[in-house]
């Protein structure tokens, strides 16, 4: 614990070391009040209002190798779902169903048949994967059924092969996804399959819409959830009347031929979240803007960007031939020296009830809270490592990682995928013994 000012939002913070089976709940003084020891490795977890924990588990010996589980306080599995090859994100919907961010693979033959430029597709490779979002209803401790399904592959346009039915003018169809966008970049880097690299979702129950982060497109997309699965595969139906087409996109208008590199505002972002009703900026979207891009560009710093989407009923305003607004975020946080805050991957942000923002600098294992004016009022560095808690004054060890887009790099061992702060009156905390224990071993230097 490095900072804990009176302006900090009093509550309990849930986090874990990335790729671990232990989750910690700490108070604002950095004291552990509860922990969950799972029998599997999990990427991150959320504490539900019913007191259960929802996790994205990673199982190297299983296929598919990831699933989402809901477990009670005793570790009993109440629900599990692996439909859609879940990865990166999930949430529990108001109706009790699971919303899972998944992936759908297409072979090289299928991709080329859909109008991809074959010069950029490895015929012997694994093809491409695109995002798939699945709503699943649990049917037992280890089973679930799909009740709603959306796939990016149903909303593709291309201007390479006029013989294909999805041929069209990309600039005239911002509601569709350009199949050939970024394929030259992928080919230059050995044809990695993760073409879009979706990495975050959130659900707005008032609009009945889903926001999706598409990392390599450097955009956030919004789609209509009020559709049937059949409508979600087409361009008609739902509250918007647009079926499963993109209702809105923001961050990189080059992706739909409505801008230049100078217009790009997101750079391989993560974790878009609608600000809940009753909080400062309600209805706006907060995004962790990592500051990295697939081309040989490093912005060199991260930011938290809050945008006001141009909502128009169930749709979004767009002038013909223009890019979606807003022209710029309504609020942005960067460090006083921007490069002091730089997390090129993972990470997230959460708007708190007092108007502050909790930021998870996942790469550097640091969780901190800032006021609207940018003042840091709470700061905590995760002391958990693969070999147990680090001792006072001990530097954070590094480990080597082979990353497809950056080669071999060194990363801190205390990385945190995502963190959440819960108010003392949060329903999921009721009945939980929150008696503080000893602080987890702390560092004496930031």
ABEGO torsion letter per residue (X at the ends): XABBBAABBBEBBBBBBBGBABBBBBBAAGBBABBBBBABBBABBBBBAAGBBBBBBBBAABOBABBBBBBBAAGBBABBBABGGBBGBBBBBAAGBBBBBBBBBBBAAAAAAAGBBAAABBAABAEBBBBBBBBBBBAEAABBBBABBBBAAAABBBAABAABAABBBAAABAABBBAABGAAAAAAAGGBABAAGBABBBBBAAAGBBBBBBAAAGBBBBBBAABBAAAAABABEEAAGAEABBABBBGBAAAAGABBAAABABBGBBGBBBBBBGBBGBGBBBBBBAGBBABBBBAGBBBBBBBBBBBBEABBBBBBGBBBOBABBABBBBBABAAABBBABEEBBBBBAAGBBBBBBAAAGBBBBBBAAGBBABBBBBABBAAEBBBBGBBBBBBBBBBAAAEBBBBBAABBABBBBBBAABAAABGBBABBBBBBBBBABX
